[in-house]
Amino acid sequence: MITVKLIPAVLALGILVSLSACCPITGSPAPAPQIEDVAWKLVSYGNPANPQNIIAGTEVTVLLQSADGSIQGNGGCNGYGGSYEINGVRLTVSELISTKIYCTQPPGVSEQETSYLEILQEAESFQVSANELRINSSGNQVLIFTR
């Protein structure tokens, strides 16, 4: 015999069973977009409120390799490399080194590269969506990349 106190619990259980039968959960949530092992191209950098586009005719890239924790790319003129560590949305870049070729064309490329590498060296955190990676630095600067 069911007592009056158990009726609400039995009804709630019945509702849950019927909801799960009619509306099954179809898998787990979508995985977070991947930051590592993806070739990223810089599109803009600098002040987060007003980032400047990279100089036309230059290509600035970054690749974070999960296998060994190395970071590498091209600053628009010189190749660079180092190591990185990810902890949640925190990103730390260390031991960053680059070749030292002085480029004059297109005008401003060396200054752009210097700014880029300084911001990258000061990386603090990141946000990633399907096609965009934003790296925020401790100096209140941002690097914005696309796949």
BASEVO-184175 format. One record per residue: residue in three letters; x, y, z of N, C-alpha, C in turn. Coordinates in steps of 0.001 Angstrom, whole numbers, plus 500000, padded with zeros to 6 digits. Layout:
ALAXYZXYZXYZ...
! end
This chain:
MET500839498835500000500000500000500000500892501239500000ILE500589502207499147501361503441499047500771504449500014THR501633505013500829501159506021501759501076507361501042VAL500335508273501622500115509592501026501432510346500867LYS502393510159501736503661510866501674504502510432500470LEU504330509211499982505119508711498875504539509088497511ILE503306509473497447502661509776496159503404510866495385PRO503785512023495976504526513025495192505849512494494645ALA506552511690495420507825511156494948507613510181493799VAL506587509342493896506290508384492833505878509126491568LEU505078510172491703504667510967490536505875511645489884ALA506748512212490688507941512876490142508813511874489401LEU509001510686489961509790509653489305509149509240487988GLY507834509109487980507125508745486747507291509805485668ILE507246511065486043507425512153485079508844512126484506LEU509842511925485364511227511857484890511435510691483929VAL510862509536484230511013508374483357510360508631482011SER509169509221482021508497509473480745509202510570479943LEU509769511588480605510529512615479889511782512027479263SER512471511153479983513691510575479425513371509646478260ALA512209509047478274511823508170477170511452508972475922CYS510830510118476106510406510895474939511477511829474440CYS512373512238475313513356513261474960514756512821475364PRO515324511849474674516641511362475094517728512412474897ILE518740512343475734519904513213475597520754512631474475THR521084513442473515521743512936472304523245513197472319GLY523912512792473339525365512935473353525831513985474321SER527123514134474368527730515090475277527836516453474609PRO528118517499475391528277518824474797529415518832473776ALA529332519777472859530371519894471831531713520182472491PRO532793519571471994534102519833472577534535521273472327ALA535365521782473220535888523140473062536749523204471809PRO536708524320471091537556524444469907539027524260470271GLN539774523718469373541175523374469579542077524585469357ILE542971524862470282543974525926470119545302525320469657GLU545609524110470139546884523477469828546819522721468506ASP547997522580467887548144521821466647547289522385465511VAL547093523687465541546343524412464510547210525574464050ALA547302525778462747548052526918462213547165528160462302TRP547630529166463036546895530420463225547633531549462511LYS546872532442461864547443533608461183546949534876461870LEU547880535752462220547537537008462874546792537923461905VAL545696538521462387544972539499461571545056540899462165SER545142540991463509545270542305464142545882542143465526TYR546362543267466074547058543233467358547022544625467986GLY547353544665469287547476545941469989546386546159471013ASN545903547389471068544876547792472015543600546984471767PRO543075546266472774541876545458472566540668546270472090ALA540585547545472486539461548377472072539587548832470614ASN540820548831470097541047549298468734542295548620468147PRO542234547287467933543421546607467407543718547050465978GLN545007547083465637545368547484464279545608546251463423ASN545220546349462165545423545256461224546903545103460922ILE547292543870460586548687543674460215548940544334458860ILE550190544600458588550599545267457356550324544349456170ALA549711544908455141549444544142453924550742543581453372GLY550693542356452913551881541731452360552733541011453385THR552305540994454646553040540251455676552169539108456163GLU552817538072456649552107536947457235552767536599458558VAL551993536713459631552466536422460985551705535190461450THR552435534179461889551807532902462225552229532406463602VAL551425531496464138551766530805465376551214529379465308LEU551979528464465876551585527069465998552021526589467375LEU551069526130468172551353525575469490551278524059469359GLN552388523380469574552454521943469364552283521198470683SER551168520468470775550836519783472020551817518669472360ALA552420518046471372553308516901471625554485517260472518ASP555034518466472326556226518823473106556140520186473789GLY554993520843473712554846522141474379555647523247473729SER555957523088472437556720524132471761555788525066470992ILE556232526309470861555517527310470094556467527778469001GLN555935527955467800556772528415466702555931529155465684GLY556612529898464842555909530621463798556814531596463094ASN556168532520462405556882533558461689556318534895462133GLY557195535826462456556776537137462928556533538146461811GLY556574537695460579556401538591459445557699538781458694CYS558802538519459367560139538647458782561014537496459262ASN561004537239460552561863536234461178561056535066461726GLY561687533902461737561105532761462420561358532890463909TYR560495532301464717560675532328466171560238530995466751GLY560622530765467986560229529554468685560412529718470174GLY559873528787470909559960528806472364559117527695472944SER558657527904474137557791526918474774556568527623475352TYR555554526830475633554322527394476187553715526396477156GLU552799526907477957552047526069478882550618526590478938ILE549662525679478891548243526029478997547706525422480275ASN546962526236481026546283525776482225544890526396482203GLY543899525643481755542564526205481562542599527187480410VAL542288528463480686542381529503479657543621530375479853ARG544478529966480775545741530680481001546776530170480007LEU547552531080479450548601530746478501549874531452478929THR550940530689479068552246531242479399553215530880478285VAL553891531873477744554899531667476702556253532000477324SER557237531126477110558563531372477689559651530965476718GLU560855531418477030562043531092476257561878531414474771LEU561197532506474473560943532892473087562204533475472469ILE562626532919471351563779533418470612563400533543469140SER564114534407468424563846534549466993565138534820466247THR565080534602464945566216534984464123566281536505464115LYS567357537073463616567562538523463745567779539227462408ILE567061538824461385567161539497460096566379540815460198TYR566973541906459738566277543189459737565607543357458379CYS564294543434458389563538543557457147563060544996456977THR563120545476455773562676546849455500561426546901454635GLN561058545774454035559901545756453152558913544692453594PRO557654544985453603557073546311453422557420547215454605PRO557332548516454402557681549457455472556914549158456763GLY557632549139457880557023548920459191556996547472459646VAL557441546550458793557357545134459150558200544787460373SER559376545370460517560216545065461682559581545564462976GLU558979546746462944558300547284464121557076546430464476GLN556347546005463453555190545134463679555631543829464336GLU556712543250463841557220541999464389557650542167465844THR558340543255466148558770543522467525557561543618468450SER556538544360468039555320544486468849554654543131469050TYR554546542376467977553923541051468044554648540149469042LEU555951540063468923556714539175469807556666539632471265GLU556638540936471503556516541441472874555166541052473473ILE554095541224472708552758540866473195552681539366473442LEU553199538564472515553168537108472658553948536669473892GLN555094537267474138555924536918475299555188537214476608GLU554291538209476594553547538592477794552167537935477864ALA551938536884477068550631536214477036550191535807478435GLU548911536020478698548312535656479991547154534688479839SER546313534949478836545114534142478681544711534119477210PHE543741533272476918543249533201475546541767532867475537GLN541130533214474429539775532781474120539834532212472713VAL539113531138472489539116530524471166537688530196470767SER537366530487469519536098530078468941536439529214467741ALA535453528869466962535687527969465831536807528464464919ASN536844529748464623537817530262463652538674531405464165GLU538570531748465450539327532888465966540006532538467281LEU541239532992467407542009532866468643542410534260469079ARG542097534599470325542498535882470915543437535575472070ILE544635536130472008545597535996473101545707537352473774ASN545444537379475075545505538599475865546811538628476639SER547449539789476688548733539906477376548587540661478688SER549617540541479509549627541247480789549734542753480587GLY550169543186479426550283544611479123549033545205478513ASN547876544558478735546590545001478185546662545164476664GLN547238544164476011547330544099474557546696542784474107VAL546340542708472832545689541510472311546302541139470967LEU546321539846470694546672539297469395545439538562468898ILE544990538851467686543806538209467141544203537422465885PHE543950536115465924544321535206464844543078534572464241THR543227534088463004542219533218462394542902531931461974ARG542089530911461746542618529623461272543159529773459882
! end
